[in-house]
């Protein structure tokens, strides 16, 4: 006599999936306030870097890739 396979126990699988979904923490993409704050922070850093003395954008030069693109 063979044992039933775990994949054949759909009720148990569904119950476990439901359990895992209900106890999982929220996805990072659901935390819009934190994402928005980080985007704003990065924009301020980019703006400050572009205004720094000696920066390429202040000299009117475009940034160049450090390695050739293949």
N, C-alpha and C positions, 0 to 999 in steps of 0.2 A: 504494500500500500504506500503510495507516495503522498508527501505533504503538499498542501496547496501552495502555489507560488505567491509571493507577496504582491506581484503585479496583478494578480487575480482578485485581490481584496480591495475593490474600488471604494467601498464605503470607508474603510480605514485610511486609504490614501487621501480621499477628499477631506476627511476629518483632520488629518495631519496638516494638509495644505492650509486649511482654514485656521488652524491653531498657529501655524507659523506666520501667516499674514497678520493675524490679530496682535501678535506679540512683537512684531518687527518694529523697529524704530523708523521714523519718517525718512524719506529719501532726501539727500542733500538738495536736490532740485526743488523740493517743497519749501525750503527755507529762503523765500524770496528776499526778506529783509537783510539777511546775512550776505546773500549773493550781491544785492544792490550796493551794500556798504563796501564790499570788496572791490567791485567794479569802480566805484567812485574813488576809492583809495588808489587803485592802480592808475586811473586817469590823472589824479593829482601828481603821482610820482612821475609819470611820463611827461606831463607839462613842466614840472620842475626840472627834469633832466634836459629837456629841450631848451630851456631858458638858461641853463648853466653856462658860464663862460667857457669858450672853447668847444662847445658842442657843435656837431656837424650842422644841425638844423639852424643854428644861429649864424653860421658862416654861409648859409645858403646851399650847402652840399647835401646831397641825398645820402642816406646810409647805404653802405655797400655790404653785400654778404661776405662773411669771413672766408668762405670756401666756395669754389666754383660749383655751380648747380649742374648736375648731370641728368 
